[in-house]
Amino acid sequence: CFSLSFVLKAIVLVHWLLTVWACMAWLPHSYAWGNFTVLAIGVWAIAHRDSIDAVLMFLLGTVVTILTDIVHIAIYYPARDPVIPDVLRFSAGMAILNLLLKPASCFFVYQMYKERGGDYNVNFGFPTVSRNRDAYQSIDQQDQESTSPANPFNQAQDKPTRAY
């Protein structure tokens, strides 16, 4: 229905607006700096349509801000105040909504990353089992010339030289 470039622009715009509203009352400057920096990387990803690095950086930054947003909201929310002002309640609601939309944003940014040609395979160095057997040669399809009953292990043999 929509192109992924339009979706990326919508993601950046919606998260920018929610971040501005979240910063109105109670969140620290670190919340604003973290989120606006990632949104600036999102603008870079919009401007450079072929850049795989820009989209990957935006994706990873968004994942990191999910974690930092949880910490900010958990630490700075005034849960013990009996009366929470309306502006603070609105600001907290926008911060929580921003946090709830980020996993969906990560999904769409990852789709854009794959569309731009990125292939992020995580390899931690552990041995893996693969079901791809294209590189294997079946024992039924060996060359008949190279093996003979007298030489079952296909060892090199010295050929006698002729004297003329």
N, C-alpha and C positions, 0 to 999 in steps of 0.2 A: 504494500500500500504506500508506504513512505520510503524514500531512499535513506540509506544509513547516514549520509552526510547531513540530511535534514534532522535525523534523530540525534546526531551528535550536537548540532546547534541547539536543539531543544533541550537536551540534557544540560549543556553548559548554562543556558539561560535560566532554566528552572532551578538549578542548584545555586546559581548566583543570587537569584531573588530570595530563595529560602535562607541562604547564608546571611544576606543583608538583614532580613527580618529576624533571624536568630541572634544576631549581634546587637540588636536594639537595646537590650536591657541588662543582661546578666552574665554573658559568657566572657571569658578573658580574651586578651589580645592574641594569645596563641591559637585559639580556635579560628579567629578571623584570618590570621596569617597562614595557617595550614590550609584552610579551605580555599582562600583566594589565590594562593600559590598554585594549587592543583587546578583551579579554574583557569588560571593564566596558561598553564600547560595545555588545557583543553582548547583554548583559543589558538595556541600554536598548532594543535592537531587539526583544527578547522582550516587555518591558513595554509598549511602544507598538506595538501590532499593526498600526496603520495608517500608521506613520511610514515614509515612503520614505527620508528623510534618515538615520534610524538604521541602516537596512539598508545603504545606500550607504556610510556611514562605516565600518560593520563590514567590508564587503567591501574597501574601499580600505585599511583598517588591516591586514587579513589579508594583502593583497598586499604591503604594505610590510614586515610582519614576516617574510614569506618571505625577502625580501632581507636583512634584518637578522639573521635566524637563520643564514643561510648565512655571513655575515661572522663572527658570534659563534662558531659551531662551528669555522670554519676557523682563526680566530685563537687561540682558547683551548683547543683540544683538545691534550692533552699527548702528541703523537705520538712524541716522542723518549724518553719514559720506558720503560725496559725492563720494569718491573712496574707495571701500572695496577691500582689497588685495585678491588675488585668494585663498591663503591658508585659510584665514578666511571664505571666501564664501564656500569652500569645507568643512571646519570644521562645519560650521553652517548647511550645507546640510546634513551631516552625523548625526548631533544631531537631526535634524527634522525627518530624515528617521528612526532613532532609536526610536523616540517618536511615529511615525506612526505605526511601527511594534509591539509595545508593547501590544495593545489590542488583536491582533491576538495571540501573545505569551501567554497572560493571558488565552485565550480560550483553547489553547492546554495544558497549565499547569493545568487548572481546569479539563480537561478530564483525565489527568494523576492522579490528586488527587482523582477523583472518581474511577479510575481503581485500585488504591492502597487501596481502601476501605473507603475513606473519605466521610462523608455525612455531609455537612455544612448547617444546617438549622438555619436561623437567627430567633431568637425569642426575640422580644423586650418587651414581657410581655403583649402585647395587646391581648384581646380575639379574637379568630379566629373562623370562621365557617368552619366546615369540612363536606365533603360529604360522609365520610366513615361511613356507618351505620351497620357495622358488629357487633359492640358491643351492639347494641340495640336489645331488644327482642320485637317482634311484639305482640300486644295484642291478636291476634288471636291464638297464639301458647302457651298460658299459660297452665300450668299443670291443668288438669281437676280435679285431686284429691285434690289439695290445695284449690280450690275455690268451693263454693257451693252457691246456691241461698240464703241460710240462713246466709252465711258468705261472702258477696261480697268483703270485703276489706282484706281478708286473715288474720284476726286477730287470735292470739293464743287463744285457748279455753281450759278451765280446763276440764279435763276428770274426770268423777266420779270414785272413787276408789271402788273396790269391797271388801266387808268384807267376809272372808271365815269362 
